[in-house]
């Protein structure tokens, strides 16, 4: 069974973070890039608080 999660990765030069969909199947992660970006205001220290 696959597990899906939303993650952010490294900060871009313009100060925004790209949003990725992480898919884990049989212990192997894969990342799908989305068209969404998040600024520093959209982040929280504990990312699990966004759920």
Contact map, one row per residue, 1 for C-alpha under 8 A:
111000000000000000000000110000000000000000000000000
111100000000000000000011110000000000000000000000000
111110000000000000000111100000000000000000000000000
011111000000000000001111000000000000000000000000000
001111100000000000001110000000000000000000000000000
000111110000000000111100000000000000000000000000000
000011111000000000111100000000000000000000000000000
000001111100000011110000000000000000000000000000000
000000111110000011110000000000000000000000000000000
000000011111000011000000000000000000000000000000000
000000001111101111000000000000000000000000000000000
000000000111111111000000000000000000000000000000000
000000000011111100000000000000000000000000000000000
000000000001111100000000000000000000000000000000000
000000000011111110000000000000000000001100000000000
000000000011111111000000000000000000111100000000000
000000011111001111100000000000000000111000000000000
000000011111000111110000000000001111110000000000000
000001111000000011111000000000001111110000000000000
000001111000000001111100000000111100000000000000000
000111100000000000111110000000111100000000000000000
001111100000000000011111000011110000000000000000000
011110000000000000001111100011110000000000000000000
011100000000000000000111111111000000000000000000000
111000000000000000000011111110000000000000000000000
110000000000000000000001111100000000000000000000000
000000000000000000000001111110000000000000000000000
000000000000000000000001111111000000000000000000000
000000000000000000000111101111100000000000000000000
000000000000000000000111000111110000000000000000000
000000000000000000011110000011111000000000000000000
000000000000000000011110000001111100000000000000000
000000000000000001111000000000111110000000000000000
000000000000000001111000000000011111000000000000000
000000000000000001100000000000001111100000000000000
000000000000000001100000000000000111110000000000000
000000000000000111100000000000000011111000000000000
000000000000000111100000000000000001111111100000000
000000000000001110000000000000000000111111100000000
000000000000001100000000000000000000011111100000000
000000000000000000000000000000000000011111110000000
000000000000000000000000000000000000011111110000000
000000000000000000000000000000000000011111111010000
000000000000000000000000000000000000000011111110110
000000000000000000000000000000000000000000111110000
000000000000000000000000000000000000000000011111100
000000000000000000000000000000000000000000111111110
000000000000000000000000000000000000000000000111111
000000000000000000000000000000000000000000010111111
000000000000000000000000000000000000000000010011111
000000000000000000000000000000000000000000000001111
